[in-house]
Structure formats: C-alpha cells, structure tokens
Amino acid sequence: MKTLAELRKEKNMTQKELAKALKLSVSAISMYEIGERTPSLKKAIKIADLFGVPIESIDFFSRKRS
C-alpha cells in the first residue's frame, strides 16, 4: 500500500501538477498527503485511475507523525 505522496513522487509530479490534473487546489492535495483531509470516493477513484492503480492500494488514511 502506498501513500498519495509516494505515488505522486514515483510519477515525478509536483503537487501543483497533480492538483491541476484532478481539478483541485494545491492545498487540498497537501492536506490529502499529510492526512488532514481525505478525498471523497469520487476523487479517490479519479486519483486511482490517474495513477493506474486499484483504489484499495492507496493509503489515504496515513497521518503525518508529529
């Protein structure tokens, strides 16, 4: 299971590029990556499709350690 940040970095994408591809703000992507917010099911499906992975393989619930 990989985090959104790991998937994004593997594709050499910036948060800005990912935000544009998903029609979201950069702050939304950042919040998804640090666990402050989770995407809706619709957005999670778009993210999985964008990266070509099953939705179940993305860890959207990891929290950034303090």
Backbone hydrogen bonds in HBPLUS format (Angstrom, degrees):
<---DONOR---> <-ACCEPTOR-->    atom                        ^
c    i                          cat <-CA-CA->   ^        H-A-AA   ^      H-
h    n   atom  resd res      DA  || num        DHA   H-A  angle D-A-AA Bond
n    s   type  num  typ     dist DA aas  dist angle  dist       angle   num
A0002-LYS N   A0057-SER O   3.06 MM  55  6.47 161.6  2.10 163.7 160.2     1
A0059-ASP N   A0002-LYS O   2.67 MM  57  5.54 168.5  1.68 141.7 145.2     2
A0007-LEU N   A0003-THR O   3.05 MM   4  6.40 164.5  2.08 154.8 158.4     3
A0008-ARG N   A0004-LEU O   2.88 MM   4  6.06 164.1  1.90 154.9 159.7     4
A0009-LYS N   A0005-ALA O   2.91 MM   4  6.06 163.5  1.94 150.1 154.4     5
A0010-GLU N   A0006-GLU O   2.95 MM   4  6.11 153.3  2.02 148.0 155.3     6
A0011-LYS N   A0007-LEU O   3.24 MM   4  6.51 139.6  2.42 141.8 151.1     7
A0011-LYS N   A0008-ARG O   3.17 MM   3  5.31 131.8  2.41  98.2 110.5     8
A0013-MET N   A0008-ARG O   3.05 MM   5  5.37 172.7  2.06 149.9 150.1     9
A0012-ASN N   A0009-LYS O   2.95 MM   3  4.78 158.1  2.00 103.3 108.6    10
A0018-LEU N   A0014-THR O   3.04 MM   4  6.31 162.3  2.07 151.0 155.6    11
A0019-ALA N   A0015-GLN O   2.84 MM   4  5.98 160.4  1.87 149.4 155.3    12
A0020-LYS N   A0016-LYS O   2.99 MM   4  6.19 157.9  2.03 146.9 152.5    13
A0021-ALA N   A0017-GLU O   3.00 MM   4  6.22 158.8  2.04 146.4 152.1    14
A0022-LEU N   A0018-LEU O   3.01 MM   4  6.21 144.3  2.14 147.9 157.1    15
A0023-LYS N   A0019-ALA O   2.83 MM   4  5.72 108.7  2.34 138.1 155.6    16
A0024-LEU N   A0019-ALA O   2.83 MM   5  4.73 168.4  1.85 140.0 143.8    17
A0023-LYS N   A0020-LYS O   3.23 MM   3  4.93 152.4  2.31  94.9 103.1    18
A0028-ALA N   A0025-SER O   3.16 MM   3  5.21 124.8  2.48  94.7 108.0    19
A0029-ILE N   A0025-SER O   3.25 MM   4  6.67 158.7  2.30 148.1 152.6    20
A0030-SER N   A0026-VAL O   2.92 MM   4  6.19 163.3  1.95 153.2 158.1    21
A0031-MET N   A0027-SER O   2.90 MM   4  6.09 157.8  1.95 145.9 151.6    22
A0032-TYR N   A0028-ALA O   2.92 MM   4  6.19 151.6  2.00 148.2 156.0    23
A0033-GLU N   A0029-ILE O   2.94 MM   4  6.19 159.0  1.99 152.3 158.0    24
A0034-ILE N   A0030-SER O   3.02 MM   4  6.29 147.9  2.12 149.8 157.9    25
A0035-GLY N   A0031-MET O   3.04 MM   4  5.90 115.3  2.48 134.8 148.2    26
A0036-GLU N   A0031-MET O   2.90 MM   5  4.87 134.0  2.11 146.0 150.8    27
A0037-ARG N   A0031-MET O   3.31 MM   6  5.32 145.6  2.43 121.0 115.3    28
A0035-GLY N   A0032-TYR O   3.36 MM   3  5.23 150.7  2.45  95.6 104.0    29
A0064-LYS N   A0034-ILE O   3.25 MM  30  5.17 147.8  2.36 142.1 132.8    30
A0044-ALA N   A0040-SER O   2.80 MM   4  6.02 159.5  1.84 155.5 162.3    31
A0045-ILE N   A0041-LEU O   2.92 MM   4  6.12 154.4  1.99 150.0 155.8    32
A0046-LYS N   A0042-LYS O   3.14 MM   4  6.44 153.9  2.21 140.5 147.5    33
A0047-ILE N   A0043-LYS O   2.86 MM   4  6.14 154.8  1.92 151.2 158.3    34
A0048-ALA N   A0044-ALA O   2.94 MM   4  6.19 164.6  1.97 149.4 153.2    35
A0049-ASP N   A0045-ILE O   2.90 MM   4  6.09 161.9  1.93 150.6 155.8    36
A0050-LEU N   A0046-LYS O   2.87 MM   4  6.03 157.3  1.92 146.5 152.9    37
A0051-PHE N   A0047-ILE O   3.09 MM   4  6.37 153.9  2.16 151.0 156.9    38
A0052-GLY N   A0048-ALA O   2.83 MM   4  5.84 113.4  2.28 137.6 155.4    39
A0053-VAL N   A0048-ALA O   3.02 MM   5  5.19 159.1  2.07 145.0 147.6    40
A0052-GLY N   A0049-ASP O   3.14 MM   3  4.87 144.4  2.28  93.2 103.8    41
A0057-SER N   A0054-PRO O   2.92 MM   3  5.48 158.2  1.97 117.1 124.2    42
A0058-ILE N   A0055-ILE O   3.26 MM   3  5.73 168.9  2.27 116.6 118.4    43
